[in-house]
Amino acid sequence: MLAMQAILHTSRFPLRRFAVHGMYIALFNFLCAVLITYVFSGGQRFAINLLASMCIGTITWLVIDGARFLLWGQERISWLFFLPVVAFGVGAGVLLGSQLTAWLLGRQTSILHYLAETSGISALLFTVFATGAATLFFSSRDRLSQARAEAALEKARAEAIERRALQAQLQLLQAQIEPHMLFNTLANLQGLIALDPARAQTMLDQLIVYLRATLSASRAQHTTLEQEFALLESYLGLMSVRMGTRLSFALDLPDALRKRELPPMLLQPLVENAIAHGVEPNVAGGHVQVSARAAGDGVELLVSDNGRGLQAGPGKPGTGLGLSNVRERLNALYGGRAQVSLEAAPQGAIVRILLP
């Protein structure tokens, strides 16, 4: 008894679905009356057949569907307990529906006797079984809809878990960039202290300015090309303090692309690679060019240098994080829609990124 009260208390009667089912049942009852009249009754007594079909079918539906929604609400039904409800509903529909039909027709006897006397019992049985089958059909359809909703919910839950795992992967890859850059810069600063203390102090001051600008931006999920190029300008300025006239650079960002979003600190490791492996090992130094340009519906980013070139091999030992990190981040975010390539230039090397 307590369990039944709990079910009734927690169930929410879905009036909208109940009303929709009622309209379908009314149409179904009408079709049953047409079949009874023109298949079982030789085209006679359509009005009586329609009235009987409506009364029996509607009461059967009210009992079965009403009990189902009261007991189970929107939850999945238990067929072990639902089948007796169906049997009771069909029986109630036959008895009460036939009495209601007889009363509406002004007859003293039950419509069951009237139909039996006029060989209409087969039509009556057809109405009973058809109505019960229709109610079972709606119950099964609701069960299927609920299963689909649960499958969609499970799919959404799995996608949310996948997105969280992807975000964790991106954060890990992004976090690898900062200590990589900082380690290289501090190593360069350590070497410069013994050679030129004054310039080392200037470089340290520039590093502090750069870190203040980048630490907050590097934690963001997205940035714009305008912000990314501003950070690159700060970083290249920092490197210019250390390398002096041996390093020159240029940044080319069209105004139309300034607000274009991209992952933060995407280009910085590529610029760092261009300096470390192309420009710095070169006795005469070199030039680093970073540019962006529209490419169809996407954008193409270029990081080029006129240093030693790919055929000369790495300029110095490294961690291997730069280019591989960029590839992994773009693959995680865009899949195969983003492209990264390292190409040999007439003098130096070019890294080309195509974002969708």
TORKEVO-500185 format. One line per 5 residues: their letters; for each residue x, y, z of C-alpha. Coordinates in Angstrom, 2 decimals. Each point is the difference from the previous one (the first is absolute). Layout:
N
a> X Y Z ~ ...
This chain:
356
mlamq> 0.00 0.00 0.00 ~ 2.81 2.41 0.89 ~ 1.80 -0.90 -3.23 ~ -3.17 0.74 -1.99 ~ -0.39 3.37 1.75
ailht> 3.63 0.83 -0.77 ~ -0.53 -0.79 -3.67 ~ -3.14 2.14 -0.14 ~ 1.72 2.82 1.85 ~ 3.08 0.08 -2.22
srfpl> -1.79 -0.58 -3.32 ~ -0.73 3.02 -2.14 ~ -3.10 -0.51 -2.09 ~ 0.89 1.01 -3.58 ~ -3.22 1.73 -1.05
rrfav> 1.35 1.00 -3.40 ~ 0.95 -3.55 -0.98 ~ -3.24 -1.32 1.46 ~ -2.03 2.43 -2.15 ~ 1.99 -0.85 -3.12
hgmyi> -0.63 -3.70 0.59 ~ -3.69 0.78 0.39 ~ -0.16 1.66 -3.41 ~ 1.74 -2.96 -1.60 ~ -2.40 -2.40 1.74
alfnf> -3.01 1.96 -1.28 ~ 1.32 -0.27 -3.56 ~ 0.76 -3.68 0.52 ~ -3.51 -0.63 1.33 ~ -1.46 1.68 -3.07
lcavl> 2.03 -2.25 -2.30 ~ -1.16 -3.04 1.98 ~ -3.61 1.06 -0.49 ~ 0.56 0.30 -3.74 ~ 1.54 -3.48 -0.17
ityvf> -2.75 -1.51 2.17 ~ -2.71 1.57 -2.13 ~ 1.35 -0.89 -3.43 ~ 1.79 -3.27 0.81 ~ -2.08 -1.67 2.70
sggqr> -3.44 1.65 -0.35 ~ -0.45 0.26 -3.76 ~ -0.06 3.81 0.05 ~ -2.79 0.29 2.58 ~ -0.32 1.65 3.44
fainl> 3.01 2.34 -0.39 ~ -1.32 2.45 2.60 ~ -0.51 -2.76 2.58 ~ 3.38 -1.53 -0.75 ~ 1.69 3.40 0.29
lasmc> -1.68 0.72 3.32 ~ 0.90 -3.42 1.39 ~ 3.57 0.28 -1.24 ~ 0.41 3.46 1.56 ~ -1.49 -1.00 3.34
igtit> 1.87 -3.29 0.39 ~ 3.27 1.32 -1.44 ~ -0.01 3.22 2.02 ~ -0.73 -1.68 3.33 ~ 2.62 -2.66 -0.68
wlvid> 2.55 2.71 -0.80 ~ -0.92 2.08 3.05 ~ 0.49 -2.95 2.33 ~ 3.21 -1.35 -1.53 ~ 1.77 3.22 -0.90
garfl> -1.22 1.80 3.12 ~ 1.19 -2.79 2.29 ~ 3.34 -0.20 -1.80 ~ 0.73 3.71 0.34 ~ -1.22 0.08 3.61
lwgqe> 2.12 -2.95 1.06 ~ 3.10 0.46 -2.12 ~ -0.19 3.59 -1.25 ~ 2.75 0.60 -2.54 ~ 2.07 -2.92 1.27
riswl> 0.39 -3.37 -1.70 ~ -2.91 -2.30 0.72 ~ 0.26 -3.47 1.51 ~ -1.75 -2.38 -2.39 ~ -0.48 -2.58 2.72
fflpv> -2.36 2.39 1.76 ~ -1.22 1.84 -3.09 ~ -1.54 -2.99 -1.80 ~ -2.63 -0.51 2.76 ~ -0.81 3.70 -0.34
vafgv> -0.57 -0.52 -3.73 ~ -2.23 -3.01 0.62 ~ -2.01 1.92 2.57 ~ -0.27 3.00 -2.31 ~ -1.32 -2.07 -2.89
gagvl> -2.54 -1.68 2.25 ~ -1.12 3.31 1.47 ~ -0.25 1.47 -3.47 ~ -2.20 -2.82 -1.24 ~ -2.38 0.01 2.96
lgsql> -0.23 3.72 0.67 ~ 0.27 0.99 -3.66 ~ -2.82 -2.33 -1.04 ~ -2.23 1.25 2.82 ~ 0.76 3.62 -0.92
tawll> -0.79 -0.72 -3.66 ~ -3.29 -1.66 0.93 ~ -0.92 2.94 2.24 ~ 0.82 2.53 -2.72 ~ -2.11 -2.02 -2.47
grqts> -2.90 -0.12 2.49 ~ 0.03 -3.77 0.23 ~ -0.89 -1.90 3.13 ~ 2.27 -2.92 -0.76 ~ 3.76 -0.03 -0.32
ilhyl> 1.46 0.74 -3.39 ~ 1.78 -3.35 0.37 ~ -3.33 -1.79 -0.27 ~ -1.09 2.21 -2.85 ~ 3.15 -0.66 -1.97
aetsg> -0.17 -3.72 0.72 ~ -3.60 -0.16 -1.18 ~ 0.92 1.73 -3.23 ~ 3.15 -2.07 -0.62 ~ 2.18 2.95 0.93
isall> 2.06 -1.75 2.68 ~ 2.95 -0.37 -2.42 ~ -0.05 3.76 -0.55 ~ -0.03 0.58 3.74 ~ 2.92 -2.35 0.58
ftvfa> 1.90 1.76 -2.77 ~ -0.54 3.33 1.77 ~ 1.17 -1.43 3.32 ~ 3.17 -1.57 -1.34 ~ 0.77 2.95 -2.26
tgaat> -0.33 2.45 2.87 ~ 2.17 -2.11 2.27 ~ 2.57 -0.35 -2.77 ~ -0.02 3.75 -0.58 ~ 0.63 0.68 3.67
lffss> 2.85 -2.47 0.05 ~ 1.36 1.64 -3.13 ~ 0.10 3.41 1.66 ~ 1.62 -1.48 3.09 ~ 2.65 -1.69 -2.10
rdrls> 0.59 3.17 -1.98 ~ 0.47 1.98 3.20 ~ 2.40 -2.63 1.25 ~ 1.96 0.24 -3.24 ~ 0.05 3.81 0.24
qarae> 1.24 -0.23 3.55 ~ 2.73 -2.44 -1.04 ~ 1.05 2.42 -2.74 ~ 0.04 2.87 2.48 ~ 2.13 -2.03 2.40
aalek> 2.36 -0.92 -2.85 ~ 0.27 3.67 -0.99 ~ 0.66 0.93 3.64 ~ 2.69 -2.67 0.25 ~ 1.55 1.21 -3.25
araea> 0.01 3.58 1.30 ~ 1.57 -1.20 3.25 ~ 2.70 -1.89 -1.92 ~ 0.67 3.04 -2.18 ~ 0.30 2.18 3.11
ierra> 2.52 -2.43 1.49 ~ 1.90 -0.02 -3.30 ~ 0.01 3.81 -0.08 ~ 1.33 0.14 3.56 ~ 2.74 -2.49 -0.88
lqaql> 0.84 2.01 -3.12 ~ 0.12 3.21 2.02 ~ 2.32 -1.65 2.52 ~ 2.23 -1.16 -2.87 ~ 0.09 3.51 -1.49
qllqa> 0.82 1.54 3.37 ~ 2.84 -2.47 0.43 ~ 1.40 0.75 -3.45 ~ -0.40 3.73 0.53 ~ 1.68 -0.20 3.41
qieph> 3.05 -1.60 -1.63 ~ 0.64 3.13 -2.06 ~ 0.62 2.41 2.87 ~ 2.76 -1.85 1.90 ~ 1.58 -0.91 -3.35
mlfnt> 0.24 3.67 -1.00 ~ 0.98 1.12 3.48 ~ 2.75 -2.63 0.29 ~ 1.57 1.08 -3.29 ~ -0.21 3.69 0.89
lanlq> 1.53 -0.47 3.45 ~ 2.77 -2.14 -1.47 ~ 0.79 2.79 -2.45 ~ -0.16 2.55 2.79 ~ 2.43 -2.06 2.09
glial> 2.52 0.02 -2.84 ~ -0.44 3.71 -0.61 ~ 0.65 0.96 3.65 ~ 3.67 -0.96 -0.25 ~ 0.50 1.67 -3.38
dpara> -2.02 3.22 0.31 ~ -1.57 0.66 3.43 ~ -1.61 3.26 -1.09 ~ -1.75 -1.62 -2.95 ~ -0.94 -2.94 2.23
qtmld> -1.75 2.44 2.34 ~ -1.85 1.55 -2.93 ~ -1.00 -3.45 -1.16 ~ -1.24 -0.93 3.48 ~ -2.13 3.15 0.11
qlivy> -1.42 -0.85 -3.42 ~ -0.68 -3.57 1.14 ~ -2.03 1.26 2.96 ~ -2.05 2.19 -2.32 ~ -0.54 -2.93 -2.35
lratl> -1.06 -2.39 2.76 ~ -2.50 2.49 1.37 ~ -1.56 0.23 -3.45 ~ -0.03 -3.72 -0.74 ~ -0.79 -1.89 3.20
sasra> -3.64 1.08 0.13 ~ -0.50 -0.30 -3.76 ~ 1.54 -3.47 -0.17 ~ -2.61 -1.35 2.43 ~ -2.89 0.96 -2.28
qhttl> -1.67 -2.52 -2.27 ~ -0.07 2.36 -2.97 ~ 1.76 3.14 -1.08 ~ -0.06 2.22 -3.09 ~ 2.62 0.50 -2.66
eqefa> 0.35 3.58 1.19 ~ 0.89 -1.18 3.52 ~ 2.21 -2.81 -1.30 ~ 2.00 2.38 -2.20 ~ 0.35 2.44 2.89
llesy> 1.53 -2.77 2.13 ~ 2.29 -1.01 -2.86 ~ 1.18 3.59 -0.29 ~ 0.78 -0.01 3.72 ~ 1.83 -3.32 -0.26
lglms> 2.02 1.02 -3.06 ~ 0.87 3.23 1.75 ~ 1.30 -2.06 2.90 ~ 2.13 -2.09 -2.36 ~ 1.30 3.14 -1.71
vrmgt> 1.42 1.19 3.31 ~ 2.06 -3.15 0.22 ~ 1.02 -0.32 -3.65 ~ 0.30 3.68 -0.86 ~ 0.38 0.78 -3.68
rlsfa> 0.28 -3.69 -0.89 ~ -3.80 -0.29 0.19 ~ -2.56 1.95 -1.96 ~ -3.68 -0.78 -0.31 ~ -3.24 1.08 -1.68
ldlpd> -3.63 -0.67 0.84 ~ -2.69 0.21 -2.69 ~ -3.61 -0.17 1.18 ~ -2.80 1.38 -2.23 ~ -2.65 2.03 1.82
alrkr> -2.75 -2.34 -1.23 ~ 1.55 -2.93 1.92 ~ 0.76 1.73 3.30 ~ -3.07 -1.39 1.79 ~ 0.39 -3.53 -1.36
elppm> 0.11 -2.50 2.90 ~ 2.62 -2.71 0.42 ~ 1.59 -2.04 2.84 ~ 2.24 2.15 2.23 ~ 3.79 -0.09 -0.43
llqpl> -0.31 -2.01 -3.20 ~ 2.68 1.88 -1.90 ~ 2.47 0.75 2.81 ~ 1.68 -3.45 0.02 ~ 0.38 0.19 -3.79
venai> 1.66 3.40 0.22 ~ 2.23 -1.35 2.76 ~ 1.00 -2.92 -2.24 ~ 0.77 2.37 -2.88 ~ 2.38 1.96 2.23
ahgve> 1.56 -2.98 1.77 ~ 0.58 -2.22 -3.05 ~ 0.12 2.45 -2.88 ~ 1.13 3.48 0.94 ~ 2.07 -0.29 3.18
pnvag> 2.46 -2.71 -1.22 ~ 0.60 2.08 -3.12 ~ 3.09 2.19 0.40 ~ -1.65 2.95 -1.69 ~ -3.32 -0.53 1.80
ghvqv> -3.14 0.40 -2.04 ~ -3.54 1.21 -0.42 ~ -3.27 -1.49 1.33 ~ -3.27 0.75 -1.79 ~ -3.44 -0.80 1.45
saraa> -3.02 0.66 -2.20 ~ -3.68 -0.83 -0.27 ~ -2.20 0.00 -3.08 ~ -3.47 -1.12 -0.98 ~ -0.25 -3.37 -1.71
gdgve> -3.55 -0.67 -1.19 ~ -2.20 -0.33 3.07 ~ 3.04 -0.51 2.22 ~ 3.27 1.70 0.79 ~ 3.59 -0.88 -0.82
llvsd> 2.77 0.78 2.49 ~ 3.65 0.08 -1.06 ~ 3.13 0.01 2.17 ~ 3.12 0.29 -2.15 ~ 3.69 0.72 0.49
ngrgl> 3.02 0.43 -2.26 ~ 2.35 -1.95 2.25 ~ 1.88 -3.26 -0.47 ~ -2.82 -1.91 -1.66 ~ -1.34 -3.51 0.52
qagpg> 2.94 -1.72 -1.67 ~ 2.34 1.26 2.74 ~ -1.89 -1.88 2.69 ~ -0.92 1.28 3.50 ~ 2.05 2.97 1.10
kpgtg> 0.19 -1.28 3.57 ~ -1.45 -2.82 2.12 ~ -3.61 0.55 1.00 ~ -2.95 -1.63 1.69 ~ -1.88 -0.62 -3.24
lglsn> -3.14 1.64 1.40 ~ -0.39 2.87 -2.45 ~ -1.38 -1.34 -3.27 ~ -1.38 -3.25 1.46 ~ -1.88 1.95 2.67
vrerl> -1.61 2.23 -2.62 ~ -1.03 -3.04 -2.06 ~ -1.54 -1.78 3.00 ~ -1.92 3.06 1.13 ~ -1.40 0.68 -3.46
nalyg> -0.87 -3.66 -0.50 ~ -1.86 -0.05 3.32 ~ -1.92 3.18 -0.85 ~ -0.65 -0.33 -3.73 ~ 0.82 -3.60 -0.94
graqv> 1.05 -0.35 -3.63 ~ -1.45 3.41 -0.92 ~ 3.16 1.81 1.16 ~ 3.33 -0.49 -1.74 ~ 3.59 0.60 1.15
sleaa> 3.01 -0.34 -2.27 ~ 3.72 0.72 0.28 ~ 1.49 0.95 -3.34 ~ 3.41 0.98 -1.30 ~ 0.27 3.55 -1.32
pqgai> 2.53 1.30 -2.55 ~ 1.84 1.21 3.08 ~ -1.15 -1.28 3.38 ~ -3.25 -1.76 0.86 ~ -3.76 0.65 0.09
vrill> -2.62 -1.43 2.32 ~ -3.44 0.25 -1.56 ~ -3.23 -0.37 2.04 ~ -3.42 -0.13 -1.66 ~ -2.93 0.49 2.39
p> -3.58 -0.70 -1.13
